[in-house]
Structures are given as structure tokens and as C-alpha cells.
């Protein structure tokens, strides 16, 4: 019974009129381990060849895809490594250090820490002297406050 169905489907197949399901049935029929009549041996060999080719093509495609992925990964890794080297080079290669300016005196930058400290001490001493001189005049105010207190207590 399967022999007759196979013959009819083979005629349709070679005429180009089979559906995908019918072609799948033929593929399974001829790739099975059953006894094939002598007049269908050529078709069995043909369908077995197609089966082997499909597997071979699949394996080849998988191999190519794997190589492509490996190549793509290698390219990405190479770009990442190059960027890392570039960033490291930019971080470690320092431009000549500019002198540190500790203070400005009359618009002139002072880059020596000791000179800046001496000038700062001079400026603070001058401020302290002026402040002490100014507070000496305020001592009269404290006397006035004492006198005012005495008068307010007496009343």
C-alpha cells in the first residue's frame, strides 16, 4: 500500500506538484529502514542524498556561524583592549606639572610655599597691630559703661 502511495507521490514530486507535507512523507518513507522495491531504489538514494546534504549543510552553516561569532567576539575584544590601552595611556602620561600658586601679592603669583607663608604672617601681623591699636581706643567705652552702671545703681 505504501509502495503505491510512494509511486503516486513520486510522480507528483517530479512534476513539481507535491506539497511540503507530501515531500516530508516521501523523505521519511525513503529514509526509513524498510524494504524498498527495485523500481524505487533510485528515489530512495535521491532522498537519502538530500537528507545527508541537509545535515552536511546544517553542520557547515553552524561551523560558519560559530566562526563568525568567534571573529565578531575577537573584533569586539580587540576594540575594547585598544580603548583600555588608550585610556591608560592618557591617565598615566601626565603633562608637565604647572607650578602651584600659593598666593598672589599685588597681582604677582607666589609659587614658593615658604615665601607665601612669610607674606601671610606679615599681613596677619599688620592686621593684628591695627586691630589692637583700634581696640585701645575702645577702652574708654568700657569705662563709660562702668560709670553708667554706678549711676544706675545709685538711683
C-alpha positions in Angstrom: 0.0 0.0 0.0 2.8 2.4 0.9 4.5 1.4 -2.4 1.6 2.7 -4.4 1.3 5.9 -2.4 5.0 6.4 -2.9 4.8 5.9 -6.6 1.9 8.4 -6.9 3.8 11.0 -4.8 7.0 10.4 -6.8 5.1 11.2 -10.0 3.7 14.3 -8.4 7.2 15.2 -6.9 9.0 15.0 -10.3 6.1 17.0 -11.8 6.7 19.7 -9.1 3.2 19.4 -7.7 3.7 18.0 -4.2 3.1 19.9 -1.0 5.6 20.2 1.8 3.8 17.5 3.8 3.9 15.1 0.9 7.6 15.8 0.4 8.1 15.2 4.1 6.3 11.9 3.9 8.5 10.8 0.9 11.6 11.8 2.9 10.5 9.7 5.9 9.5 6.8 3.7 12.7 6.6 1.8 14.9 7.3 4.9 13.3 4.5 6.9 14.9 1.1 7.2 12.0 -0.7 5.3 12.4 -2.8 2.2 12.2 -0.6 -0.9 11.0 -2.1 -4.2 13.6 -2.2 -7.0 11.8 0.4 -9.1 12.0 2.9 -6.2 15.7 2.5 -5.3 16.8 5.5 -7.4 14.3 7.7 -5.4 15.5 6.2 -2.1 19.1 7.1 -3.0 18.0 10.5 -4.1 16.1 11.3 -0.8 18.9 9.8 1.3 21.3 12.1 -0.5 19.1 15.1 0.2 19.0 14.1 3.8 22.7 13.8 4.1 23.2 17.1 2.2 20.8 18.8 4.5 22.7 17.6 7.6 26.0 18.5 6.0 24.8 21.9 5.0 23.4 22.4 8.6 26.7 21.4 10.1 28.6 23.7 7.7 26.3 26.6 8.5 26.7 26.0 12.2 30.5 26.0 11.7 30.4 29.2 9.7 28.1 30.8 12.3 30.5 29.8 15.1 33.5 31.2 13.2 31.6 34.4 12.6 30.7 34.7 16.3 34.2 34.0 17.3 35.5 36.5 14.8 33.0 39.1 16.0 33.9 38.5 19.6 37.6 38.8 18.7 36.9 42.2 17.0 35.0 43.5 19.9 37.6 42.3 22.4 40.3 43.9 20.2 38.5 47.3 20.2 37.9 47.1 23.9 41.6 46.3 24.6 42.7 49.2 22.3 40.4 51.6 24.1 41.6 50.4 27.5 45.3 51.0 26.4 44.4 54.4 25.1 42.6 55.4 28.4 45.5 54.0 30.5 48.0 56.0 28.4 46.0 59.2 28.8 45.8 58.6 32.5 49.5 57.7 33.1 51.1 60.1 30.7 50.9 63.4 32.6 51.5 66.7 31.1 54.3 68.8 32.8 53.0 69.9 36.1 52.3 73.6 36.4 53.7 75.3 39.4 51.3 75.6 42.3 50.4 79.2 43.1 50.1 79.6 46.9 49.2 83.3 46.9 49.0 86.5 44.9 50.7 89.6 46.1 49.9 92.8 44.2 48.9 90.5 41.2 52.2 88.6 41.3 51.8 84.8 41.8 53.8 83.3 44.6 54.8 79.7 43.9 57.2 79.2 46.9 55.4 77.9 49.9 57.8 79.5 52.4 57.6 83.0 50.9 53.8 82.7 50.8 53.8 81.7 54.5 56.1 84.7 55.4 54.0 87.1 53.5 50.8 85.8 55.1 52.3 86.1 58.5 53.3 89.7 57.8 49.8 90.5 56.6 48.2 88.9 59.7 50.7 90.8 62.0 49.7 94.1 60.3 46.0 93.3 60.8 46.6 92.4 64.4 48.6 95.6 65.1 45.9 97.7 63.5 43.2 95.9 65.4 45.0 96.2 68.8 45.5 99.9 68.1 41.8 100.4 67.4 40.7 98.4 70.4 42.9 100.6 72.7 40.6 103.5 71.9 37.6 101.3 72.9 38.9 101.0 76.5 37.3 104.4 77.2 34.0 102.9 76.2 34.3 100.3 78.9 35.0 103.0 81.5 31.9 104.8 80.4 29.9 101.6 80.8 31.2 101.2 84.3 30.3 104.8 85.2 26.8 104.3 83.8 26.4 101.2 85.9 27.4 103.1 89.1 24.8 105.8 88.3 22.0 103.4 87.6 22.7 101.5 90.8 22.6 104.6 92.9 19.2 105.6 91.7 
